[in-house]
Amino acid sequence: MAREINFEEYNNEVLKSDKLVLIDFFATWCGPCKMLAPVIEQVSNDHEDVMVVKVDVDKNPELAVLYKVASIPTLVFLKEGKCVKEHVGFATKAEIEKMIEECK
């Protein structure tokens, strides 16, 4: 299950993860983000080898700035703490799974 994280959890868990990390940058008022949420949950449930986390850009603007998130939803893929891929806008489960495979 994807869980929402804050800046401290990002520093303590995400950056130190030995798994591929998928960060979903979202806002509660964002329509496309709401459409993407169940897709992110499916991906999270189907890929135990990937850490899937969510960042509310209104609650954690410093993380949005760190990754230069200008539009939401934005998906950021991290490997060994470094950004290896980004995607802006809605994506299907198949598209996200293809991105995961490209990043491994």
Secondary structure, DSSP 8 states (H G I E B T S, - for coil): --EE--HHHIIIIITT-SSEEEEEEE-TT-HHHHHHHHHHHHHHHH-TTEEEEEEETTT-HHHHHHTT--SSSEEEEEETTEEEEEEES---HHHHHHHHHHH-
